């Protein structure tokens, strides 16, 4: 199938036909990173999706605008979501439900491999409780989707109509097509011609960027840095990208071979900070005054540092680093990070 580029206004029009609620403060800023750019020899800008506004911000707020929009359009009154105990998605889901007057049920998975992180009310988990979520815990080997379905059934038996957020979530693709359109306008206004968009990617966020770049005929390289070890990432991203495009009536078709995605910077596993990620956090904080999180954005920015040092990124490139948020989880990682940051006890 021949791909035909569409206009920005046409993409906005197609997005406008989808159910959506307003949750985020948009557009989020696009800012230069002058000191880091000088140090690395690469022009780098940061898209501040840590500043989406809801519950300390983060990329999942964009997802939820479309996901909860769909739930409300179906007459649902309970939102069921689930992920790891320090899930940013769950924290933002709980806040969105509070804002919209919906009940929120969260199914959280323990991660025993993250030895320093205990299941205690800290970081995102503390915020889940603050926002009034019905929090349940499951063991690492339990099927999370089945656990979410059981909770949804409980609410149905009580007369509610639950909406279960699935993974991967196609609404994320819509949310990050919106982000791509924001970036196009911001870059035009700032006189920037990006060569790369680099961000943390476990599948859904990247699909929206790819749909937007392909639809508009942009030559931007969209590179996803995985926060976890899971095979088939290229395939999943391609499949979700094609679903998003098809749902919007676009002719975009992506093969797994076209997807730029790497697990090189995961380290020991999901939720386990890496030395390179911790150094990236310190660099961003001490040169630019911006906080990254140890699970997602620190590893993604560590990839940019490594690419600059290896010559994959040079002064000829203009990179947009998408800060997808997650900073509340930083506080749950205090036992791991305090020594690395050179902190001393009072």
Secondary structure as GFF3:
##gff-version 3
##sequence-region A 1 346
A	DSSP	alpha_helix	8	15	.	.	.	ID=ss1
A	DSSP	beta_strand	30	32	.	.	.	ID=ss2
A	DSSP	alpha_helix	34	40	.	.	.	ID=ss3
A	DSSP	beta_strand	43	48	.	.	.	ID=ss4
A	DSSP	three_ten_helix	49	51	.	.	.	ID=ss5
A	DSSP	three_ten_helix	54	56	.	.	.	ID=ss6
A	DSSP	alpha_helix	60	73	.	.	.	ID=ss7
A	DSSP	beta_strand	78	84	.	.	.	ID=ss8
A	DSSP	alpha_helix	88	100	.	.	.	ID=ss9
A	DSSP	beta_strand	103	109	.	.	.	ID=ss10
A	DSSP	alpha_helix	123	130	.	.	.	ID=ss11
A	DSSP	beta_strand	134	138	.	.	.	ID=ss12
A	DSSP	alpha_helix	144	157	.	.	.	ID=ss13
A	DSSP	beta_strand	162	164	.	.	.	ID=ss14
A	DSSP	alpha_helix	170	190	.	.	.	ID=ss15
A	DSSP	beta_strand	196	200	.	.	.	ID=ss16
A	DSSP	alpha_helix	204	216	.	.	.	ID=ss17
A	DSSP	beta_strand	221	225	.	.	.	ID=ss18
A	DSSP	alpha_helix	233	247	.	.	.	ID=ss19
A	DSSP	three_ten_helix	256	258	.	.	.	ID=ss20
A	DSSP	beta_strand	260	262	.	.	.	ID=ss21
A	DSSP	alpha_helix	275	288	.	.	.	ID=ss22
A	DSSP	alpha_helix	297	310	.	.	.	ID=ss23
A	DSSP	beta_strand	318	323	.	.	.	ID=ss24
A	DSSP	three_ten_helix	327	333	.	.	.	ID=ss25
A	DSSP	alpha_helix	334	340	.	.	.	ID=ss26
###
